[in-house]
Amino acid sequence: MTRMRAKMRIGGVEKFGDTVERLTFHGVAKDGPYPSDGSDEDNTFARFSPSVTMTMDLANPALLGKFKAGDTFYVDFTPVA
């Protein structure tokens, strides 16, 4: 099974009234060069996927207001059997 882990950061939170928020995520990359030994964690994903953008609309009242620009997350992609 092919799997992938992306390190993503929220670049913006857009509110639509009191019931929906749109989160915009961007792939995390290091400012400047990566160490040649590959030891920087951001290197493992961003080095091979230098441009990543994802949006997510939230309408779950329990999640609204919980996310802010600059929050960073791992996003795991695992195929469904």
PDB file with SEQRES, HELIX, SHEET and CRYST1 records, atoms N, CA, C and O in Angstrom:
SEQRES   1 A   81  MET THR ARG MET ARG ALA LYS MET ARG ILE GLY GLY VAL          
SEQRES   2 A   81  GLU LYS PHE GLY ASP THR VAL GLU ARG LEU THR PHE HIS          
SEQRES   3 A   81  GLY VAL ALA LYS ASP GLY PRO TYR PRO SER ASP GLY SER          
SEQRES   4 A   81  ASP GLU ASP ASN THR PHE ALA ARG PHE SER PRO SER VAL          
SEQRES   5 A   81  THR MET THR MET ASP LEU ALA ASN PRO ALA LEU LEU GLY          
SEQRES   6 A   81  LYS PHE LYS ALA GLY ASP THR PHE TYR VAL ASP PHE THR          
SEQRES   7 A   81  PRO VAL ALA                                                  
HELIX    1 AA1 ASN A   43  ALA A   46  1                                   4    
SHEET    1 AA1 4 THR A  53  LEU A  58  0                                        
SHEET    2 AA1 4 VAL A  20  GLY A  27 -1                                        
SHEET    3 AA1 4 MET A   4  PHE A  16 -1                                        
SHEET    4 AA1 4 THR A  72  PHE A  77 -1                                        
CRYST1    1.000    1.000    1.000  90.00  90.00  90.00 P 1           1          
ATOM      1  N   MET A   1       0.822  -1.178   0.000  1.00  0.00           N  
ATOM      2  CA  MET A   1       0.000   0.000   0.000  1.00  0.00           C  
ATOM      3  C   MET A   1       0.870   1.246   0.000  1.00  0.00           C  
ATOM      4  O   MET A   1       1.825   1.341   0.770  1.00  0.00           O  
ATOM      5  N   THR A   2       0.549   2.184  -0.845  1.00  0.00           N  
ATOM      6  CA  THR A   2       1.262   3.447  -0.889  1.00  0.00           C  
ATOM      7  C   THR A   2       0.696   4.385   0.175  1.00  0.00           C  
ATOM      8  O   THR A   2      -0.516   4.572   0.282  1.00  0.00           O  
ATOM      9  N   ARG A   3       1.591   4.962   0.948  1.00  0.00           N  
ATOM     10  CA  ARG A   3       1.192   5.912   2.001  1.00  0.00           C  
ATOM     11  C   ARG A   3       2.046   7.160   1.868  1.00  0.00           C  
ATOM     12  O   ARG A   3       3.142   7.122   1.309  1.00  0.00           O  
ATOM     13  N   MET A   4       1.531   8.265   2.388  1.00  0.00           N  
ATOM     14  CA  MET A   4       2.285   9.507   2.347  1.00  0.00           C  
ATOM     15  C   MET A   4       1.920  10.333   3.577  1.00  0.00           C  
ATOM     16  O   MET A   4       0.760  10.374   3.988  1.00  0.00           O  
ATOM     17  N   ARG A   5       2.916  10.984   4.154  1.00  0.00           N  
ATOM     18  CA  ARG A   5       2.688  11.919   5.255  1.00  0.00           C  
ATOM     19  C   ARG A   5       3.151  13.298   4.792  1.00  0.00           C  
ATOM     20  O   ARG A   5       4.287  13.473   4.351  1.00  0.00           O  
ATOM     21  N   ALA A   6       2.250  14.268   4.900  1.00  0.00           N  
ATOM     22  CA  ALA A   6       2.568  15.644   4.541  1.00  0.00           C  
ATOM     23  C   ALA A   6       2.565  16.497   5.801  1.00  0.00           C  
ATOM     24  O   ALA A   6       1.723  16.315   6.681  1.00  0.00           O  
ATOM     25  N   LYS A   7       3.501  17.420   5.884  1.00  0.00           N  
ATOM     26  CA  LYS A   7       3.515  18.385   6.978  1.00  0.00           C  
ATOM     27  C   LYS A   7       2.941  19.673   6.406  1.00  0.00           C  
ATOM     28  O   LYS A   7       3.510  20.267   5.490  1.00  0.00           O  
ATOM     29  N   MET A   8       1.787  20.104   6.968  1.00  0.00           N  
ATOM     30  CA  MET A   8       1.073  21.233   6.392  1.00  0.00           C  
ATOM     31  C   MET A   8       0.786  22.291   7.448  1.00  0.00           C  
ATOM     32  O   MET A   8       0.566  21.982   8.618  1.00  0.00           O  
ATOM     33  N   ARG A   9       0.792  23.547   7.009  1.00  0.00           N  
ATOM     34  CA  ARG A   9       0.558  24.680   7.902  1.00  0.00           C  
ATOM     35  C   ARG A   9      -0.650  25.461   7.399  1.00  0.00           C  
ATOM     36  O   ARG A   9      -0.837  25.630   6.194  1.00  0.00           O  
ATOM     37  N   ILE A  10      -1.475  25.939   8.348  1.00  0.00           N  
ATOM     38  CA  ILE A  10      -2.622  26.754   7.974  1.00  0.00           C  
ATOM     39  C   ILE A  10      -2.124  28.143   7.604  1.00  0.00           C  
ATOM     40  O   ILE A  10      -1.487  28.831   8.401  1.00  0.00           O  
ATOM     41  N   GLY A  11      -2.437  28.539   6.358  1.00  0.00           N  
ATOM     42  CA  GLY A  11      -2.047  29.857   5.877  1.00  0.00           C  
ATOM     43  C   GLY A  11      -3.127  30.895   6.114  1.00  0.00           C  
ATOM     44  O   GLY A  11      -2.843  32.092   6.160  1.00  0.00           O  
ATOM     45  N   GLY A  12      -4.368  30.441   6.263  1.00  0.00           N  
ATOM     46  CA  GLY A  12      -5.445  31.381   6.477  1.00  0.00           C  
ATOM     47  C   GLY A  12      -6.723  30.705   6.923  1.00  0.00           C  
ATOM     48  O   GLY A  12      -6.967  29.541   6.606  1.00  0.00           O  
ATOM     49  N   VAL A  13      -7.537  31.445   7.663  1.00  0.00           N  
ATOM     50  CA  VAL A  13      -8.854  30.979   8.102  1.00  0.00           C  
ATOM     51  C   VAL A  13      -9.855  32.030   7.651  1.00  0.00           C  
ATOM     52  O   VAL A  13      -9.778  33.189   8.060  1.00  0.00           O  
ATOM     53  N   GLU A  14     -10.791  31.623   6.807  1.00  0.00           N  
ATOM     54  CA  GLU A  14     -11.810  32.533   6.291  1.00  0.00           C  
ATOM     55  C   GLU A  14     -13.153  32.148   6.891  1.00  0.00           C  
ATOM     56  O   GLU A  14     -13.551  30.985   6.823  1.00  0.00           O  
ATOM     57  N   LYS A  15     -13.853  33.107   7.475  1.00  0.00           N  
ATOM     58  CA  LYS A  15     -15.141  32.840   8.126  1.00  0.00           C  
ATOM     59  C   LYS A  15     -16.282  33.207   7.189  1.00  0.00           C  
ATOM     60  O   LYS A  15     -16.246  34.244   6.527  1.00  0.00           O  
ATOM     61  N   PHE A  16     -17.290  32.354   7.138  1.00  0.00           N  
ATOM     62  CA  PHE A  16     -18.513  32.587   6.383  1.00  0.00           C  
ATOM     63  C   PHE A  16     -19.660  32.611   7.392  1.00  0.00           C  
ATOM     64  O   PHE A  16     -20.234  31.575   7.728  1.00  0.00           O  
ATOM     65  N   GLY A  17     -19.975  33.797   7.860  1.00  0.00           N  
ATOM     66  CA  GLY A  17     -20.989  33.922   8.904  1.00  0.00           C  
ATOM     67  C   GLY A  17     -20.500  33.277  10.188  1.00  0.00           C  
ATOM     68  O   GLY A  17     -19.305  33.281  10.486  1.00  0.00           O  
ATOM     69  N   ASP A  18     -21.440  32.720  10.946  1.00  0.00           N  
ATOM     70  CA  ASP A  18     -21.111  32.065  12.209  1.00  0.00           C  
ATOM     71  C   ASP A  18     -21.106  30.552  12.100  1.00  0.00           C  
ATOM     72  O   ASP A  18     -20.971  29.862  13.111  1.00  0.00           O  
ATOM     73  N   THR A  19     -21.252  30.017  10.874  1.00  0.00           N  
ATOM     74  CA  THR A  19     -21.469  28.576  10.755  1.00  0.00           C  
ATOM     75  C   THR A  19     -20.427  27.824   9.937  1.00  0.00           C  
ATOM     76  O   THR A  19     -20.404  26.594   9.970  1.00  0.00           O  
ATOM     77  N   VAL A  20     -19.565  28.526   9.203  1.00  0.00           N  
ATOM     78  CA  VAL A  20     -18.590  27.840   8.340  1.00  0.00           C  
ATOM     79  C   VAL A  20     -17.260  28.583   8.384  1.00  0.00           C  
ATOM     80  O   VAL A  20     -17.215  29.813   8.384  1.00  0.00           O  
ATOM     81  N   GLU A  21     -16.173  27.804   8.422  1.00  0.00           N  
ATOM     82  CA  GLU A  21     -14.823  28.343   8.274  1.00  0.00           C  
ATOM     83  C   GLU A  21     -14.108  27.570   7.175  1.00  0.00           C  
ATOM     84  O   GLU A  21     -14.246  26.351   7.068  1.00  0.00           O  
ATOM     85  N   ARG A  22     -13.346  28.285   6.364  1.00  0.00           N  
ATOM     86  CA  ARG A  22     -12.513  27.645   5.341  1.00  0.00           C  
ATOM     87  C   ARG A  22     -11.063  27.750   5.779  1.00  0.00           C  
ATOM     88  O   ARG A  22     -10.540  28.847   5.974  1.00  0.00           O  
ATOM     89  N   LEU A  23     -10.419  26.603   5.930  1.00  0.00           N  
ATOM     90  CA  LEU A  23      -9.003  26.543   6.281  1.00  0.00           C  
ATOM     91  C   LEU A  23      -8.208  26.336   4.999  1.00  0.00           C  
ATOM     92  O   LEU A  23      -8.546  25.466   4.196  1.00  0.00           O  
ATOM     93  N   THR A  24      -7.167  27.119   4.800  1.00  0.00           N  
ATOM     94  CA  THR A  24      -6.276  26.943   3.656  1.00  0.00           C  
ATOM     95  C   THR A  24      -4.923  26.490   4.180  1.00  0.00           C  
ATOM     96  O   THR A  24      -4.286  27.182   4.975  1.00  0.00           O  
ATOM     97  N   PHE A  25      -4.495  25.325   3.727  1.00  0.00           N  
ATOM     98  CA  PHE A  25      -3.241  24.718   4.162  1.00  0.00           C  
ATOM     99  C   PHE A  25      -2.200  24.823   3.053  1.00  0.00           C  
ATOM    100  O   PHE A  25      -2.534  24.809   1.868  1.00  0.00           O  
ATOM    101  N   HIS A  26      -0.936  24.927   3.452  1.00  0.00           N  
ATOM    102  CA  HIS A  26       0.189  24.919   2.523  1.00  0.00           C  
ATOM    103  C   HIS A  26       1.233  23.944   3.045  1.00  0.00           C  
ATOM    104  O   HIS A  26       1.397  23.788   4.255  1.00  0.00           O  
ATOM    105  N   GLY A  27       1.938  23.291   2.131  1.00  0.00           N  
ATOM    106  CA  GLY A  27       3.017  22.398   2.528  1.00  0.00           C  
ATOM    107  C   GLY A  27       4.115  23.182   3.230  1.00  0.00           C  
ATOM    108  O   GLY A  27       4.428  24.308   2.844  1.00  0.00           O  
ATOM    109  N   VAL A  28       4.695  22.585   4.260  1.00  0.00           N  
ATOM    110  CA  VAL A  28       5.775  23.219   5.027  1.00  0.00           C  
ATOM    111  C   VAL A  28       7.097  22.921   4.342  1.00  0.00           C  
ATOM    112  O   VAL A  28       7.392  21.777   3.996  1.00  0.00           O  
ATOM    113  N   ALA A  29       7.878  23.957   4.156  1.00  0.00           N  
ATOM    114  CA  ALA A  29       9.215  23.798   3.585  1.00  0.00           C  
ATOM    115  C   ALA A  29      10.181  24.660   4.388  1.00  0.00           C  
ATOM    116  O   ALA A  29       9.785  25.637   5.024  1.00  0.00           O  
ATOM    117  N   LYS A  30      11.414  24.291   4.346  1.00  0.00           N  
ATOM    118  CA  LYS A  30      12.464  25.010   5.074  1.00  0.00           C  
ATOM    119  C   LYS A  30      12.839  26.288   4.321  1.00  0.00           C  
ATOM    120  O   LYS A  30      12.909  26.292   3.092  1.00  0.00           O  
ATOM    121  N   ASP A  31      13.082  27.374   5.067  1.00  0.00           N  
ATOM    122  CA  ASP A  31      13.646  28.577   4.466  1.00  0.00           C  
ATOM    123  C   ASP A  31      15.128  28.322   4.266  1.00  0.00           C  
ATOM    124  O   ASP A  31      15.846  28.044   5.227  1.00  0.00           O  
ATOM    125  N   GLY A  32      15.583  28.411   3.052  1.00  0.00           N  
ATOM    126  CA  GLY A  32      16.994  28.173   2.777  1.00  0.00           C  
ATOM    127  C   GLY A  32      17.250  26.733   2.386  1.00  0.00           C  
ATOM    128  O   GLY A  32      16.310  25.949   2.254  1.00  0.00           O  
ATOM    129  N   PRO A  33      18.507  26.376   2.201  1.00  0.00           N  
ATOM    130  CA  PRO A  33      18.844  25.028   1.732  1.00  0.00           C  
ATOM    131  C   PRO A  33      18.663  23.963   2.811  1.00  0.00           C  
ATOM    132  O   PRO A  33      18.774  24.233   4.006  1.00  0.00           O  
ATOM    133  N   TYR A  34      18.383  22.758   2.353  1.00  0.00           N  
ATOM    134  CA  TYR A  34      18.297  21.619   3.257  1.00  0.00           C  
ATOM    135  C   TYR A  34      19.704  21.072   3.497  1.00  0.00           C  
ATOM    136  O   TYR A  34      20.566  21.179   2.625  1.00  0.00           O  
ATOM    137  N   PRO A  35      19.944  20.486   4.681  1.00  0.00           N  
ATOM    138  CA  PRO A  35      21.256  19.869   4.910  1.00  0.00           C  
ATOM    139  C   PRO A  35      21.460  18.709   3.937  1.00  0.00           C  
ATOM    140  O   PRO A  35      20.516  17.984   3.623  1.00  0.00           O  
ATOM    141  N   SER A  36      22.669  18.540   3.472  1.00  0.00           N  
ATOM    142  CA  SER A  36      22.946  17.505   2.473  1.00  0.00           C  
ATOM    143  C   SER A  36      22.703  16.095   3.002  1.00  0.00           C  
ATOM    144  O   SER A  36      22.502  15.168   2.217  1.00  0.00           O  
ATOM    145  N   ASP A  37      22.720  15.920   4.326  1.00  0.00           N  
ATOM    146  CA  ASP A  37      22.494  14.578   4.878  1.00  0.00           C  
ATOM    147  C   ASP A  37      21.005  14.247   5.017  1.00  0.00           C  
ATOM    148  O   ASP A  37      20.655  13.148   5.449  1.00  0.00           O  
ATOM    149  N   GLY A  38      20.103  15.213   4.646  1.00  0.00           N  
ATOM    150  CA  GLY A  38      18.663  14.957   4.684  1.00  0.00           C  
ATOM    151  C   GLY A  38      18.076  14.957   6.083  1.00  0.00           C  
ATOM    152  O   GLY A  38      16.967  14.460   6.279  1.00  0.00           O  
ATOM    153  N   SER A  39      18.789  15.502   7.065  1.00  0.00           N  
ATOM    154  CA  SER A  39      18.367  15.385   8.459  1.00  0.00           C  
ATOM    155  C   SER A  39      17.222  16.318   8.850  1.00  0.00           C  
ATOM    156  O   SER A  39      16.608  16.104   9.895  1.00  0.00           O  
ATOM    157  N   ASP A  40      16.912  17.336   8.060  1.00  0.00           N  
ATOM    158  CA  ASP A  40      15.824  18.249   8.396  1.00  0.00           C  
ATOM    159  C   ASP A  40      14.481  17.574   8.135  1.00  0.00           C  
ATOM    160  O   ASP A  40      14.251  17.056   7.042  1.00  0.00           O  
ATOM    161  N   GLU A  41      13.588  17.577   9.136  1.00  0.00           N  
ATOM    162  CA  GLU A  41      12.306  16.888   9.004  1.00  0.00           C  
ATOM    163  C   GLU A  41      11.486  17.409   7.829  1.00  0.00           C  
ATOM    164  O   GLU A  41      10.831  16.621   7.146  1.00  0.00           O  
ATOM    165  N   ASP A  42      11.506  18.721   7.577  1.00  0.00           N  
ATOM    166  CA  ASP A  42      10.728  19.279   6.474  1.00  0.00           C  
ATOM    167  C   ASP A  42      11.227  18.774   5.123  1.00  0.00           C  
ATOM    168  O   ASP A  42      10.498  18.828   4.132  1.00  0.00           O  
ATOM    169  N   ASN A  43      12.441  18.294   5.082  1.00  0.00           N  
ATOM    170  CA  ASN A  43      13.045  17.792   3.853  1.00  0.00           C  
ATOM    171  C   ASN A  43      12.334  16.558   3.316  1.00  0.00           C  
ATOM    172  O   ASN A  43      12.235  16.390   2.101  1.00  0.00           O  
ATOM    173  N   THR A  44      11.840  15.698   4.186  1.00  0.00           N  
ATOM    174  CA  THR A  44      11.339  14.398   3.736  1.00  0.00           C  
ATOM    175  C   THR A  44      10.105  14.502   2.849  1.00  0.00           C  
ATOM    176  O   THR A  44       9.903  13.638   1.995  1.00  0.00           O  
ATOM    177  N   PHE A  45       9.276  15.522   3.018  1.00  0.00           N  
ATOM    178  CA  PHE A  45       8.107  15.708   2.162  1.00  0.00           C  
ATOM    179  C   PHE A  45       8.328  16.839   1.162  1.00  0.00           C  
ATOM    180  O   PHE A  45       8.154  16.639  -0.040  1.00  0.00           O  
ATOM    181  N   ALA A  46       8.705  18.014   1.638  1.00  0.00           N  
ATOM    182  CA  ALA A  46       8.764  19.203   0.798  1.00  0.00           C  
ATOM    183  C   ALA A  46       9.828  19.129  -0.291  1.00  0.00           C  
ATOM    184  O   ALA A  46       9.678  19.744  -1.347  1.00  0.00           O  
ATOM    185  N   ARG A  47      10.869  18.403  -0.051  1.00  0.00           N  
ATOM    186  CA  ARG A  47      11.935  18.305  -1.053  1.00  0.00           C  
ATOM    187  C   ARG A  47      11.407  17.723  -2.358  1.00  0.00           C  
ATOM    188  O   ARG A  47      11.858  18.101  -3.440  1.00  0.00           O  
ATOM    189  N   PHE A  48      10.457  16.810  -2.256  1.00  0.00           N  
ATOM    190  CA  PHE A  48       9.929  16.154  -3.445  1.00  0.00           C  
ATOM    191  C   PHE A  48       8.550  16.672  -3.843  1.00  0.00           C  
ATOM    192  O   PHE A  48       8.063  16.337  -4.922  1.00  0.00           O  
ATOM    193  N   SER A  49       7.918  17.470  -3.011  1.00  0.00           N  
ATOM    194  CA  SER A  49       6.595  18.057  -3.291  1.00  0.00           C  
ATOM    195  C   SER A  49       6.657  19.530  -2.915  1.00  0.00           C  
ATOM    196  O   SER A  49       6.084  19.930  -1.901  1.00  0.00           O  
ATOM    197  N   PRO A  50       7.340  20.341  -3.710  1.00  0.00           N  
ATOM    198  CA  PRO A  50       7.588  21.713  -3.291  1.00  0.00           C  
ATOM    199  C   PRO A  50       6.380  22.633  -3.297  1.00  0.00           C  
ATOM    200  O   PRO A  50       6.470  23.753  -2.793  1.00  0.00           O  
ATOM    201  N   SER A  51       5.258  22.206  -3.845  1.00  0.00           N  
ATOM    202  CA  SER A  51       4.089  23.076  -3.867  1.00  0.00           C  
ATOM    203  C   SER A  51       2.844  22.270  -3.529  1.00  0.00           C  
ATOM    204  O   SER A  51       2.435  21.392  -4.289  1.00  0.00           O  
ATOM    205  N   VAL A  52       2.242  22.574  -2.378  1.00  0.00           N  
ATOM    206  CA  VAL A  52       1.054  21.856  -1.924  1.00  0.00           C  
ATOM    207  C   VAL A  52       0.072  22.873  -1.355  1.00  0.00           C  
ATOM    208  O   VAL A  52       0.449  23.703  -0.528  1.00  0.00           O  
ATOM    209  N   THR A  53      -1.183  22.814  -1.791  1.00  0.00           N  
ATOM    210  CA  THR A  53      -2.236  23.645  -1.235  1.00  0.00           C  
ATOM    211  C   THR A  53      -3.473  22.781  -1.058  1.00  0.00           C  
ATOM    212  O   THR A  53      -3.794  21.967  -1.923  1.00  0.00           O  
ATOM    213  N   MET A  54      -4.170  22.956   0.066  1.00  0.00           N  
ATOM    214  CA  MET A  54      -5.387  22.202   0.336  1.00  0.00           C  
ATOM    215  C   MET A  54      -6.348  23.126   1.074  1.00  0.00           C  
ATOM    216  O   MET A  54      -5.932  23.892   1.943  1.00  0.00           O  
ATOM    217  N   THR A  55      -7.635  23.056   0.729  1.00  0.00           N  
ATOM    218  CA  THR A  55      -8.638  23.808   1.478  1.00  0.00           C  
ATOM    219  C   THR A  55      -9.627  22.843   2.101  1.00  0.00           C  
ATOM    220  O   THR A  55      -9.897  21.768   1.565  1.00  0.00           O  
ATOM    221  N   MET A  56     -10.160  23.246   3.237  1.00  0.00           N  
ATOM    222  CA  MET A  56     -11.127  22.433   3.960  1.00  0.00           C  
ATOM    223  C   MET A  56     -12.178  23.360   4.538  1.00  0.00           C  
ATOM    224  O   MET A  56     -11.844  24.321   5.231  1.00  0.00           O  
ATOM    225  N   ASP A  57     -13.454  23.082   4.260  1.00  0.00           N  
ATOM    226  CA  ASP A  57     -14.549  23.851   4.839  1.00  0.00           C  
ATOM    227  C   ASP A  57     -15.086  23.102   6.049  1.00  0.00           C  
ATOM    228  O   ASP A  57     -15.423  21.921   5.963  1.00  0.00           O  
ATOM    229  N   LEU A  58     -15.162  23.802   7.183  1.00  0.00           N  
ATOM    230  CA  LEU A  58     -15.662  23.213   8.424  1.00  0.00           C  
ATOM    231  C   LEU A  58     -17.026  23.793   8.760  1.00  0.00           C  
ATOM    232  O   LEU A  58     -17.221  25.007   8.702  1.00  0.00           O  
ATOM    233  N   ALA A  59     -17.965  22.930   9.109  1.00  0.00           N  
ATOM    234  CA  ALA A  59     -19.275  23.380   9.567  1.00  0.00           C  
ATOM    235  C   ALA A  59     -19.617  22.765  10.922  1.00  0.00           C  
ATOM    236  O   ALA A  59     -20.705  23.002  11.448  1.00  0.00           O  
ATOM    237  N   ASN A  60     -18.720  21.992  11.482  1.00  0.00           N  
ATOM    238  CA  ASN A  60     -18.930  21.357  12.773  1.00  0.00           C  
ATOM    239  C   ASN A  60     -18.778  22.414  13.874  1.00  0.00           C  
ATOM    240  O   ASN A  60     -17.681  22.939  14.067  1.00  0.00           O  
ATOM    241  N   PRO A  61     -19.840  22.731  14.585  1.00  0.00           N  
ATOM    242  CA  PRO A  61     -19.758  23.776  15.615  1.00  0.00           C  
ATOM    243  C   PRO A  61     -18.663  23.526  16.654  1.00  0.00           C  
ATOM    244  O   PRO A  61     -18.111  24.477  17.208  1.00  0.00           O  
ATOM    245  N   ALA A  62     -18.346  22.269  16.920  1.00  0.00           N  
ATOM    246  CA  ALA A  62     -17.311  21.946  17.909  1.00  0.00           C  
ATOM    247  C   ALA A  62     -15.911  22.305  17.419  1.00  0.00           C  
ATOM    248  O   ALA A  62     -14.992  22.414  18.231  1.00  0.00           O  
ATOM    249  N   LEU A  63     -15.723  22.492  16.108  1.00  0.00           N  
ATOM    250  CA  LEU A  63     -14.405  22.799  15.549  1.00  0.00           C  
ATOM    251  C   LEU A  63     -14.221  24.267  15.192  1.00  0.00           C  
ATOM    252  O   LEU A  63     -13.090  24.725  15.033  1.00  0.00           O  
ATOM    253  N   LEU A  64     -15.318  25.011  15.066  1.00  0.00           N  
ATOM    254  CA  LEU A  64     -15.211  26.410  14.663  1.00  0.00           C  
ATOM    255  C   LEU A  64     -14.428  27.207  15.708  1.00  0.00           C  
ATOM    256  O   LEU A  64     -14.677  27.102  16.909  1.00  0.00           O  
ATOM    257  N   GLY A  65     -13.481  28.001  15.223  1.00  0.00           N  
ATOM    258  CA  GLY A  65     -12.656  28.824  16.105  1.00  0.00           C  
ATOM    259  C   GLY A  65     -11.490  28.098  16.746  1.00  0.00           C  
ATOM    260  O   GLY A  65     -10.741  28.700  17.516  1.00  0.00           O  
ATOM    261  N   LYS A  66     -11.319  26.819  16.447  1.00  0.00           N  
ATOM    262  CA  LYS A  66     -10.245  26.025  17.071  1.00  0.00           C  
ATOM    263  C   LYS A  66      -8.935  26.091  16.291  1.00  0.00           C  
ATOM    264  O   LYS A  66      -7.885  25.751  16.836  1.00  0.00           O  
ATOM    265  N   PHE A  67      -8.969  26.521  15.029  1.00  0.00           N  
ATOM    266  CA  PHE A  67      -7.782  26.533  14.176  1.00  0.00           C  
ATOM    267  C   PHE A  67      -7.386  27.971  13.873  1.00  0.00           C  
ATOM    268  O   PHE A  67      -8.246  28.837  13.712  1.00  0.00           O  
ATOM    269  N   LYS A  68      -6.067  28.226  13.796  1.00  0.00           N  
ATOM    270  CA  LYS A  68      -5.602  29.572  13.469  1.00  0.00           C  
ATOM    271  C   LYS A  68      -4.436  29.494  12.492  1.00  0.00           C  
ATOM    272  O   LYS A  68      -3.743  28.481  12.398  1.00  0.00           O  
ATOM    273  N   ALA A  69      -4.241  30.594  11.767  1.00  0.00           N  
ATOM    274  CA  ALA A  69      -3.118  30.672  10.833  1.00  0.00           C  
ATOM    275  C   ALA A  69      -1.823  30.407  11.591  1.00  0.00           C  
ATOM    276  O   ALA A  69      -1.613  30.930  12.685  1.00  0.00           O  
ATOM    277  N   GLY A  70      -0.966  29.594  11.002  1.00  0.00           N  
ATOM    278  CA  GLY A  70       0.312  29.240  11.612  1.00  0.00           C  
ATOM    279  C   GLY A  70       0.309  27.886  12.296  1.00  0.00           C  
ATOM    280  O   GLY A  70       1.375  27.321  12.543  1.00  0.00           O  
ATOM    281  N   ASP A  71      -0.889  27.343  12.613  1.00  0.00           N  
ATOM    282  CA  ASP A  71      -0.952  25.989  13.187  1.00  0.00           C  
ATOM    283  C   ASP A  71      -0.400  24.998  12.160  1.00  0.00           C  
ATOM    284  O   ASP A  71      -0.673  25.121  10.966  1.00  0.00           O  
ATOM    285  N   THR A  72       0.368  24.026  12.621  1.00  0.00           N  
ATOM    286  CA  THR A  72       1.005  23.052  11.737  1.00  0.00           C  
ATOM    287  C   THR A  72       0.546  21.650  12.109  1.00  0.00           C  
ATOM    288  O   THR A  72       0.421  21.315  13.287  1.00  0.00           O  
ATOM    289  N   PHE A  73       0.296  20.831  11.079  1.00  0.00           N  
ATOM    290  CA  PHE A  73      -0.244  19.481  11.280  1.00  0.00           C  
ATOM    291  C   PHE A  73       0.436  18.486  10.344  1.00  0.00           C  
ATOM    292  O   PHE A  73       0.939  18.853   9.282  1.00  0.00           O  
ATOM    293  N   TYR A  74       0.439  17.237  10.754  1.00  0.00           N  
ATOM    294  CA  TYR A  74       0.742  16.147   9.841  1.00  0.00           C  
ATOM    295  C   TYR A  74      -0.577  15.695   9.217  1.00  0.00           C  
ATOM    296  O   TYR A  74      -1.583  15.551   9.912  1.00  0.00           O  
ATOM    297  N   VAL A  75      -0.566  15.475   7.920  1.00  0.00           N  
ATOM    298  CA  VAL A  75      -1.718  14.956   7.216  1.00  0.00           C  
ATOM    299  C   VAL A  75      -1.285  13.625   6.609  1.00  0.00           C  
ATOM    300  O   VAL A  75      -0.395  13.577   5.759  1.00  0.00           O  
ATOM    301  N   ASP A  76      -1.922  12.555   7.052  1.00  0.00           N  
ATOM    302  CA  ASP A  76      -1.573  11.218   6.567  1.00  0.00           C  
ATOM    303  C   ASP A  76      -2.528  10.772   5.485  1.00  0.00           C  
ATOM    304  O   ASP A  76      -3.745  10.867   5.646  1.00  0.00           O  
ATOM    305  N   PHE A  77      -1.986  10.284   4.380  1.00  0.00           N  
ATOM    306  CA  PHE A  77      -2.774   9.737   3.289  1.00  0.00           C  
ATOM    307  C   PHE A  77      -2.556   8.229   3.278  1.00  0.00           C  
ATOM    308  O   PHE A  77      -1.468   7.743   2.969  1.00  0.00           O  
ATOM    309  N   THR A  78      -3.610   7.503   3.619  1.00  0.00           N  
ATOM    310  CA  THR A  78      -3.573   6.046   3.671  1.00  0.00           C  
ATOM    311  C   THR A  78      -4.715   5.530   2.822  1.00  0.00           C  
ATOM    312  O   THR A  78      -5.863   5.911   3.051  1.00  0.00           O  
ATOM    313  N   PRO A  79      -4.439   4.676   1.848  1.00  0.00           N  
ATOM    314  CA  PRO A  79      -5.518   4.169   0.990  1.00  0.00           C  
ATOM    315  C   PRO A  79      -6.572   3.397   1.796  1.00  0.00           C  
ATOM    316  O   PRO A  79      -6.270   2.753   2.801  1.00  0.00           O  
ATOM    317  N   VAL A  80      -7.785   3.484   1.329  1.00  0.00           N  
ATOM    318  CA  VAL A  80      -8.890   2.723   1.922  1.00  0.00           C  
ATOM    319  C   VAL A  80      -8.960   1.381   1.217  1.00  0.00           C  
ATOM    320  O   VAL A  80      -9.004   1.312  -0.011  1.00  0.00           O  
ATOM    321  N   ALA A  81      -8.970   0.329   1.996  1.00  0.00           N  
ATOM    322  CA  ALA A  81      -9.003  -1.011   1.402  1.00  0.00           C  
ATOM    323  C   ALA A  81     -10.368  -1.314   0.823  1.00  0.00           C  
ATOM    324  O   ALA A  81     -10.582  -2.399   0.281  1.00  0.00           O  
TER     325      ALA A  81                                                      
END                                                                             
